[in-house]
Amino acid sequence: MFKLASLAVVSIVSVLLAAAQAPSAPGKPLPPGAMQAKVKAACTQCHNASRITEQHMSRAEWSKQLEKMEGLGAVIPDADRTAILNYLTRNFGPQKGNSKAAAKKTSD
């Protein structure tokens, strides 16, 4: 019984550790820019770049997303916040994507 319980604990811990590791696939690369390295450093610790590149949000939405990620442990220096928002909005704003939300807004 003890061996079975130990095996179960080891298995669960292994799964949790594997899930907590940085992503193995880099995803779609971030576009070049002055803040590329800082966005990559802050955001790809927990997920790949596709999580960013597939989003097309307004500046306000990106700001809320940054706040959410900071709450989950991302480190976004106050001195870089405006420049990071500029980078995200310029490269992944609503006008840059053909997302369903953007298409719906234009069709309303």
C-alpha positions as YAML, in Angstrom:
chain: A
units: angstrom
residues:
- id: 1
  name: MET
  ca: [0.00, 0.00, 0.00]
- id: 2
  name: PHE
  ca: [2.80, 2.42, 0.92]
- id: 3
  name: LYS
  ca: [4.62, 1.74, -2.37]
- id: 4
  name: LEU
  ca: [1.43, 2.34, -4.35]
- id: 5
  name: ALA
  ca: [0.79, 5.65, -2.55]
- id: 6
  name: SER
  ca: [4.40, 6.70, -3.06]
- id: 7
  name: LEU
  ca: [4.20, 5.87, -6.73]
- id: 8
  name: ALA
  ca: [1.01, 7.92, -7.07]
- id: 9
  name: VAL
  ca: [2.62, 10.93, -5.34]
- id: 10
  name: VAL
  ca: [5.73, 10.72, -7.51]
- id: 11
  name: SER
  ca: [3.58, 10.49, -10.64]
- id: 12
  name: ILE
  ca: [1.48, 13.50, -9.70]
- id: 13
  name: VAL
  ca: [4.54, 15.59, -8.80]
- id: 14
  name: SER
  ca: [6.21, 14.64, -12.09]
- id: 15
  name: VAL
  ca: [3.18, 15.74, -14.09]
- id: 16
  name: LEU
  ca: [2.96, 19.03, -12.20]
- id: 17
  name: LEU
  ca: [6.66, 19.76, -12.69]
- id: 18
  name: ALA
  ca: [6.47, 18.96, -16.39]
- id: 19
  name: ALA
  ca: [3.48, 21.28, -16.79]
- id: 20
  name: ALA
  ca: [5.25, 24.10, -14.94]
- id: 21
  name: GLN
  ca: [8.32, 24.06, -17.18]
- id: 22
  name: ALA
  ca: [8.82, 26.55, -19.97]
- id: 23
  name: PRO
  ca: [7.26, 25.47, -23.26]
- id: 24
  name: SER
  ca: [9.34, 23.22, -25.46]
- id: 25
  name: ALA
  ca: [8.08, 24.66, -28.75]
- id: 26
  name: PRO
  ca: [8.89, 28.32, -29.29]
- id: 27
  name: GLY
  ca: [5.79, 29.01, -31.38]
- id: 28
  name: LYS
  ca: [5.60, 31.74, -33.97]
- id: 29
  name: PRO
  ca: [8.51, 34.17, -33.50]
- id: 30
  name: LEU
  ca: [7.92, 37.64, -32.13]
- id: 31
  name: PRO
  ca: [8.51, 40.43, -34.65]
- id: 32
  name: PRO
  ca: [11.71, 42.44, -34.36]
- id: 33
  name: GLY
  ca: [11.63, 45.60, -32.30]
- id: 34
  name: ALA
  ca: [13.25, 47.33, -29.36]
- id: 35
  name: MET
  ca: [11.04, 45.46, -26.87]
- id: 36
  name: GLN
  ca: [11.13, 42.01, -28.50]
- id: 37
  name: ALA
  ca: [13.68, 40.62, -26.05]
- id: 38
  name: LYS
  ca: [11.89, 42.02, -23.00]
- id: 39
  name: VAL
  ca: [8.49, 40.72, -24.14]
- id: 40
  name: LYS
  ca: [10.05, 37.34, -24.85]
- id: 41
  name: ALA
  ca: [11.74, 37.28, -21.43]
- id: 42
  name: ALA
  ca: [8.61, 38.30, -19.55]
- id: 43
  name: CYS
  ca: [6.07, 36.22, -21.44]
- id: 44
  name: THR
  ca: [7.67, 33.03, -22.67]
- id: 45
  name: GLN
  ca: [8.71, 31.82, -19.23]
- id: 46
  name: CYS
  ca: [5.29, 30.19, -18.93]
- id: 47
  name: HIS
  ca: [3.94, 29.89, -22.47]
- id: 48
  name: ASN
  ca: [5.20, 30.02, -26.03]
- id: 49
  name: ALA
  ca: [5.14, 33.09, -28.25]
- id: 50
  name: SER
  ca: [2.07, 31.85, -30.14]
- id: 51
  name: ARG
  ca: [0.00, 32.76, -27.09]
- id: 52
  name: ILE
  ca: [0.95, 36.37, -27.90]
- id: 53
  name: THR
  ca: [1.09, 36.29, -31.69]
- id: 54
  name: GLU
  ca: [-2.38, 34.76, -32.01]
- id: 55
  name: GLN
  ca: [-3.96, 37.57, -29.97]
- id: 56
  name: HIS
  ca: [-5.15, 40.81, -31.53]
- id: 57
  name: MET
  ca: [-6.23, 43.12, -28.75]
- id: 58
  name: SER
  ca: [-6.58, 46.83, -28.16]
- id: 59
  name: ARG
  ca: [-4.10, 48.72, -26.01]
- id: 60
  name: ALA
  ca: [-6.54, 48.61, -23.08]
- id: 61
  name: GLU
  ca: [-6.98, 44.85, -23.50]
- id: 62
  name: TRP
  ca: [-3.20, 44.31, -23.65]
- id: 63
  name: SER
  ca: [-2.85, 46.41, -20.50]
- id: 64
  name: LYS
  ca: [-5.39, 44.24, -18.68]
- id: 65
  name: GLN
  ca: [-3.58, 41.14, -19.95]
- id: 66
  name: LEU
  ca: [-0.26, 42.43, -18.59]
- id: 67
  name: GLU
  ca: [-1.90, 43.07, -15.20]
- id: 68
  name: LYS
  ca: [-3.31, 39.53, -15.24]
- id: 69
  name: MET
  ca: [0.09, 38.03, -16.09]
- id: 70
  name: GLU
  ca: [1.79, 40.08, -13.36]
- id: 71
  name: GLY
  ca: [-0.74, 38.63, -10.94]
- id: 72
  name: LEU
  ca: [0.38, 35.18, -12.08]
- id: 73
  name: GLY
  ca: [4.07, 36.00, -11.56]
- id: 74
  name: ALA
  ca: [5.30, 37.70, -14.73]
- id: 75
  name: VAL
  ca: [7.89, 40.41, -14.11]
- id: 76
  name: ILE
  ca: [7.12, 43.56, -16.09]
- id: 77
  name: PRO
  ca: [9.24, 46.50, -14.95]
- id: 78
  name: ASP
  ca: [7.29, 49.76, -14.59]
- id: 79
  name: ALA
  ca: [9.94, 51.53, -16.67]
- id: 80
  name: ASP
  ca: [9.22, 49.19, -19.61]
- id: 81
  name: ARG
  ca: [5.44, 48.97, -19.33]
- id: 82
  name: THR
  ca: [4.59, 51.75, -21.84]
- id: 83
  name: ALA
  ca: [7.13, 50.50, -24.38]
- id: 84
  name: ILE
  ca: [5.87, 46.91, -24.01]
- id: 85
  name: LEU
  ca: [2.28, 48.09, -24.52]
- id: 86
  name: ASN
  ca: [3.40, 50.03, -27.62]
- id: 87
  name: TYR
  ca: [5.12, 46.92, -29.00]
- id: 88
  name: LEU
  ca: [2.15, 44.63, -28.33]
- id: 89
  name: THR
  ca: [-0.41, 47.08, -29.70]
- id: 90
  name: ARG
  ca: [1.65, 47.90, -32.81]
- id: 91
  name: ASN
  ca: [2.32, 44.26, -33.64]
- id: 92
  name: PHE
  ca: [-0.77, 42.53, -32.24]
- id: 93
  name: GLY
  ca: [-3.48, 45.17, -32.15]
- id: 94
  name: PRO
  ca: [-6.98, 44.53, -33.51]
- id: 95
  name: GLN
  ca: [-6.05, 46.05, -36.88]
- id: 96
  name: LYS
  ca: [-3.23, 43.51, -37.31]
- id: 97
  name: GLY
  ca: [-5.38, 40.41, -37.10]
- id: 98
  name: ASN
  ca: [-8.27, 38.75, -38.73]
- id: 99
  name: SER
  ca: [-9.64, 37.57, -35.44]
- id: 100
  name: LYS
  ca: [-13.32, 36.74, -35.05]
- id: 101
  name: ALA
  ca: [-13.69, 39.63, -32.61]
- id: 102
  name: ALA
  ca: [-12.20, 42.10, -35.10]
- id: 103
  name: ALA
  ca: [-14.36, 40.74, -37.90]
- id: 104
  name: LYS
  ca: [-17.47, 40.97, -35.74]
- id: 105
  name: LYS
  ca: [-16.72, 44.58, -34.79]
- id: 106
  name: THR
  ca: [-16.40, 45.58, -38.44]
- id: 107
  name: SER
  ca: [-19.60, 43.78, -39.44]
- id: 108
  name: ASP
  ca: [-21.76, 45.38, -36.71]
...
